[in-house]
């Protein structure tokens, strides 16, 4: 591969599958853009520039090729792995076949001997004796063929064992390499904070990671690291009906009524445990080569909510749907719908714990009279994991439904969750339907460093009645963090004429403004940015080794803008309560009246989630293991009986508005006829 290592020119070179850029203004500095779009800066010593940089580029190329070779091996799917034959089973089958072959050989010999010794043989027709000989010979040939087959199986077993040993050795080598890399990365981060590089790592070929401190310790320290259904086992946690609920304060139920509306709790029964003594790397190093969904994470990395409950957080800003219904103008309705779509991911900010994976058949319901909606959700598939939900306004003004299938990709240092599935909002008073998909969520610093998350990608909201579209761009962080959290886009009519511009941050707020005003602001902002960049390049002495923080966590408001949505402040104790919002704080609360009404498959009855909420981590972990085993056993039993899983409240079919495959509400949940429900806890 030609790396084009010209020391003093600006070059871009491909390194299996990374991209290297050498700065033209500073021959000491070069950047590497990896396949997960993360960018890392490196500076080489000023003495022996050419040789030093060439050594680094060659080492990076070799390591990239090595990692690509061993990390791109084909993996068995979950079904294939369950159907795979173990060496022990194969050996037992071989022994049984060999015994049968020997018995058949003996029986044939005995039969022929009896025929020859029998006096009746003289009276038998020659054709009959000839047929006996043919059968005997065919049986003998069958025995020989079976014996050859057994020998082939035995040889194949030896080949499989040899390949297994090879793969185990590769796994060991890669694990040791990753552990060394992670340790060096961590020491480098600490050395940057302390001010001097560790001599155990940096020698004559020393280098400085220009981005690591600001990337993992400073500029992104306030971001969250939660992905729906990422990095976990097949099924998750739980216990018997007797332990589903805690009494009194552990239930966390709110006070009876306040002005006719139920008061909800403002804190959890117990604060979250510290994760400082636990390392995700210590888990992942043992799972190299495994499918990401099969990696079992300790319960300490969870938050006490199921993913079904996490989905319900879409409804935190339901007032935006009611507001959309109140407008007579379609553009104003689209503005509110766009704000609702952005607000749906806002609760993920700073949420560093992952929700519990729902068990197949698990359900969750939420009725909020104060917010004017009720919702039912169900885990309709386990492989792939699909969660379906259906919400409706209590005044019959809207229906909000969809199904989410988070597709996970592990990029070494980061995990990317692409939320497959369609989300649909119907405004019944206007006979309108809107569809969209959520942006991609990426969790960074999985192995070492501080976890942080970003949302990026285009979200296209379509009004299927008017043909209007709203295209929102959730911007990736970028090299210097300037685009951190930013969202911007336009509302267009069916002829693609811009009707309105939207901008803001998904962690804060969203504004609307005239598109011409917005374009003029963007043009001026781009000009100022380029002037700053040119000014920086003129003086290399002012160039920082660190990625600067975003200009501000607040949004510059363009004159003439209208505020569409602003995030609600979190409660004062949020940091001790898994960074929950006030809305999330009440999702798992339950009282005696509720317990007698909800079905036995409801998330609130999961003992592992309940135990974790109460601070009983050991019990939560035990329940987690028990439920994993129970779910696997149930799946194997269904497989043996060739019985398909039947969903209760949702059915599969095309989305009525965009034709995409979807899970649609079948109705009847609120009739409260909960018979023949599966025993999943």
JOSULWO-V464028 format. One record per run of one state. SS is the DSSP state (a for helix, b for strand, c for the rest). FROM is the first residue (numbers start at 1). TO is the last residue. Records with the same first field share a line. If there is no record, write none. Layout:
SS=FROM-TO ; FROM-TO
This chain:
c=1-10 ; 16-17 ; 23-28 ; 34-38 ; 45-48 ; 72-77 ; 84-86 ; 118-118 ; 124-125 ; 195-206 ; 210-211 ; 219-240 ; 244-247 ; 252-257 ; 259-260 ; 262-279 ; 285-291 ; 295-298 ; 318-318 ; 327-329 ; 344-345 ; 349-353 ; 357-362 ; 369-372 ; 383-384 ; 394-397 ; 411-414 ; 421-422 ; 431-431 ; 437-439 ; 445-451 ; 464-468 ; 475-485 ; 493-497 ; 506-508 ; 514-514 ; 539-539 ; 543-561 ; 567-573 ; 577-581 ; 586-591 ; 596-601 ; 606-606 ; 614-616 ; 641-649 ; 655-660 ; 666-668 ; 672-681
b=11-15 ; 18-22 ; 29-33 ; 39-44 ; 207-209 ; 258-258 ; 261-261 ; 302-306 ; 354-356 ; 363-368 ; 373-382 ; 385-393 ; 398-410 ; 415-420 ; 423-427 ; 432-436 ; 440-444 ; 452-463 ; 469-474 ; 486-492 ; 498-505 ; 509-513 ; 562-566 ; 602-602 ; 650-654 ; 661-665
a=49-71 ; 78-83 ; 87-117 ; 119-123 ; 126-194 ; 212-218 ; 241-243 ; 248-251 ; 280-284 ; 292-294 ; 299-301 ; 307-317 ; 319-326 ; 330-343 ; 346-348 ; 428-430 ; 515-538 ; 540-542 ; 574-576 ; 582-585 ; 592-595 ; 603-605 ; 607-613 ; 617-640 ; 669-671
